[in-house]
Amino acid sequence: MNMVHDYEIKSYFVNFENKDIAINISDDEKEKQIIFHNFLCYKFYDEMPYSIILDLEERALDKFFIENKELLIQGKKNVWPMRYDSLEELEEEIRKDHLTYQVLYSSYGMNGWVLAERVEIIDLN
């Protein structure tokens, strides 16, 4: 999804009620919004002003479970991202909901990932 390459992250909003995350981005000419619809969970790191996006990549769900295994094991104690008895049960639930693993890379600043039903990029001007 190179349609967001070199865009600066201006703000982001998490709407827990609607299960949407909106990231407002811009370059010198355009403003866009990345919307993650019907998200289950997310992790952002190194949030800071003037974060510049390198890429937004959809990865295979298999990679999500490999790359975040320790996080999921730790999260189980806090019922995160949901109540589950085993990693196998969690994986089954996530696959059943047809969630996608979206990874945000930045050349500077905020990085992270979102598990969501779908992602949409909207031109705002």
N, C-alpha and C positions, 0 to 999 in steps of 0.2 A: 504494500500500500504506500507507494512513494508519493501519493498525493498530499502527504503532510510533511514531507522531508523539508527540513530547515525552517519549519514554522515554530514560532515562540509560543509557549504555553502561558496564557494570560490569567486563567483561573480554571478551577474545576468545582463541580457541585455534585454531591451525592444525594439523591432523592430515595431514601429508604422505603418510603410509602409506595412510590411508583416503580421501584427497583431499576432506576436509571442513573447513569453517571454521565455527565456532560462536561467535556473539556473544551474550553474556548481557546482558540489558537489564531495566530495571525502572522503574516509576513509583511513586507513593505506595501503590498498592494491589496491583499485579500484577507478576509476574516472567515473562519470556518468553525464548525463545531463537530467534535467527535462525540457520538452518543453510543453508549453501551446499553442496550436494552435488556431488561429482565436479567440483571446480574445476580449471581449467587454470592460471590466474594471477590475481593481485590486486594492487592498490596501495592502501594506506591512507596518509593524510596527516594531519598535525596531531593525532597520537594523544596524548591527555592525559586526566587524570582529569576526571570530571564532564561528559564529552561528552554533548550532548543531540541526539537524532535529530530532524531536521526531516521527512525522508521517505526511503523506499527505493523507487526507481523502476526498472522494467525499460525499457531503451531498445533501439531497433533496433540490430542488429549493425553496420549501415552507419555509425552514429554512433561506435561503438567504434573503427573503423579511421580515421575522420576525426579524432576527438578525441585519439587516442593514437598518431598516425603517427610523430611524432618519437621517442617512447618506444620504439616497436617497432623503428625503425631503429637506435637506440642499443643496444637489447637483443640484436639479432642478433649483435653481437660476442661476447656472453656466452652465446649459445645460449638466449636467453630470449625468449619463454616456452617455445620448443621449437627444435629444429634445423630451419631452413628456408633456402632459397636466395633467395626473393623474397617481397615482401609479398603478392603474388598467391597464392603457394603457402601461406603462413600463413593467409590468409583462407579459402582452399579447405578446409584442414584444420579450421579452427574451425567453419565452416559444416557440414562433413560430420559433426562431432560434436554438432551441434544445441545448441551452447552459448548461454546467454543472458547479456546484458550488464546487470548489476545495479549501479545507482549509489546510493551512500549519501550523503545530504546531512545535514549537521548545522547546527543553529542556533548551536552552540557546540562547537568541538573537532573530533573525528575525522570526516573525510570520506574518500571513496574509491570504489572499484569492484571488482567481482568478475566474472570470466567463469566461469560454472558451468553444469552441466546443469540444475539447478533450485534453487529456494530454498523453504524451508519455515519457517513461524513457528509455534512451539509454545508453548502456555500451560504454565507450570511449576507454577502453584498455582491 
